[in-house]
């Protein structure tokens, strides 16, 4: 299981969130060869796999211009050749493929070739993210000579960069501007090196220096981060200036908050149980909003005979299906105190949303002081804490304003420190799938009506885990094996959800700005009458820059800067589809509290009929809680 929130462990290491969106997302295009003669690609699983010999140190390639040029040229050549032999069923995927080639050339840098492939993608201008705009400006400047570090070149770069930003709608780059302003004095080469050594190098070592496409994407990512160290000091002040000049637009209004509704505890209502299928929920924080199993005692005994010991508020299963008491996942051994790490996780989120306070200042100072080895440990421990707090944050959002809601927690799939070193296998995949079935069975037995699933998994993620452990042979062999194993998981999960028609399962589209169908995510890509996939919008009903989408993603909720509680009782603000999912669960539970006879299809119909049209997505709807509650009350 891949937790959405873990993406934040990479944000600072990558320096520029979303910069590589095109480089890791595949897709082909128009070609002189008749389309009938080319192999059709409908999903990421249809893509041919490639191997590249790069050595066991990713940063050696990242920092060596000759070595990186050699790798990028080979990758670009393979991607270009693929366009001659394959075609994509989706034009947007075709454009993304061309953009991925352009990004490769940008990082060589070969701006002339990059411009050619950008044009083939029908991009007359760079994409609306600051990294692409910076590359575009450099391409134009290179035609006039000069080089990085020369005062005149730097001055021209800053001037042209600012001019290009003024051509882009403010709302399209607002999030990037906030991030670049906050990070201008944070990233350094040691931070990038620490991330590369802990994330990418273990895979290279396991494969004796042979990199798959996904590992190459990571190397290109680190290269972009490394080259962006030049831009950040120049563009940070520009980003701040543009944000200051658009301060009025920052206060243009909040359409989301006025739509919220709080149910009155003194009014008639029915208890509704919400299953939070996540990384664990701290019952001390949720208090009376937690469901209580009155047949169980905290005594180390399975009092009710259901196979789970001490399941007072829910259950916990490790990655290998081992059943654990309680609903809070362990964080394991930490080099720094939990409170300090939690403060740093919150500070990082604050920094990325444009908040400056004592916490963000301390966070930046700490990052600058760490060695490469210390930074690697620090990043890993922040990721642990991010996972640990995720489920509680989701649960607190799901019950807000609803005195009739009760949380049934399922802490699922978290790594056991003694088990996580085992390589993936068909057996482990089936165990995970059977654990999924056990969770759904437990929810049904406890009368759960709504379930949050703020996580995804896919054959490609399994493939990457196999690569990390050196499982599966060549890239093509590993891909084939991963798809066969993953099919076992998908079929079991899909069947288990289908067999619980009384439960509305709510899953997140993801934070990868990609297509859930092309990526073949589950549960996000499943098409079932009692499951809905939720994308994220901001408070003005605009799709969030990070949200994934797809043909089946028609329902959206606010996922930008969502406040919730974390273990220990502190308040934290995070963004992601993990914040949008519990907003929908919250509303569904309120509708059921008012009208418990509603079925999942009734709830989804009400959300569609009362929703607000999402900006630029005429078929999509953002939930309107106040209007939906009024609609159900009238129909009752």
C-alpha angles and dihedrals in degrees: 000000000000114000113218094216093060087077087083089068087069102041099087092038091055090045094205115055113223095008093127097042092122097040097062097036114081134213142134137227155197114329140172091248115089108265092232090064094054125082113254118236116200100161142018088262091065093060118106113245124232134197126211128190106227107146129247099287114072093189091059088064093039096055099036110081093199094049093046093047090053093051096042092048091053092047093047091049091053091048092049091049090050089060089060094053104031139042132200123232091219124062093210090057088051091054091048090054092054090047090052089057091048091052091051091054091045090059096050081047105241100142095174092060090042091055091050093055092041087058091050087055087055089245106145087173132025121275117275096267125097096236092059091045091052091051090048092052092049090051090055093045093050091065087065097048128240130110141235115287096029107121094229092048092048091049092050091047093053092046095048093042091054091048091052092050090056089059091059123079108259095230090055093062102024095106092048091049091053091048095047092047091052096044100042092105099029115069122077136168092261090060092051091046092051092052094046093048094050099039108030108021096063088060091049092049091049090053097041092249098314113133126204123211091269093051090048087054088055091050091051087049092055089046090055090048091048093050091045090064084083094053102045100072089047100045100037093078090043090054090049091049094052092047090052091049090052096046091122091056088052087062095043093122146277115253093178105061097054089056094060121106133196119209116229112240090211092059123084113276142151125235111254122197117215118197111216104200099190145097095311138290127241105228092197089065097045094042113169091010089073119095112242123217100216092191093062133075131196095248107110091259131110093237097175095042096233095129096259124100119223095353093166094148103009142304144288130212128182124223090270095048097260110155116231130188119250133020103262118093117224118248094206126213115345130194091210129043116272093239092054093049092046089052089052093050090052091044092052091052090048091050093051092052093050101260118141117197141133090282095055091046091052090046093053092046092050093050091052091051100051125099120226093265093044091049092052091054092044092051092049092050093048088053090052092052092046089057093043095055097038100087095047091050091051093046094051090054092048094058100038113130094002117104090181096059122103125186121228105190129210113186098198139184098352115153119262107216091230093048105039094082092065115104119241117266139169087263093054092047091052090047090054091049092049089050088055089054090049091053093051091046089052092049091052092049091053095049097249113175102182130035129193117211108182094171141078139200133184144174089260092056090048089049090054091050090050089052091051089057096041093247125149111029117242123015092259093047091047092049092051092048093046092052092050092049093043092052087065091056095045095050093048095047092046092050093048093052091046090053091058100062093158092064125078108217113204118194134177124248091220138245099262102097089234139114114276092207096050090045090047094223122178134244088009095059097047117112108212132143093236097046130076129185115217128208126196130250131177126245089279096055094255117138109260113247091240101046121117117220142185144168091282095047102095100137124076138176136179110288099161119106097342118183121221144144127270132197108294091038100268121142118240134180120217138162130221143091084281085074093047095051097061090046088062091043089050092055094043090053091050091053090050092048088057097039112017093180091071116119124213091260090051091053093048091048090052091049092050095046095047099036127111120243112257115236111264091000106087094179095049127087133206113210120258105199097187093050094043092052091049090049093053093045091054092048094048 
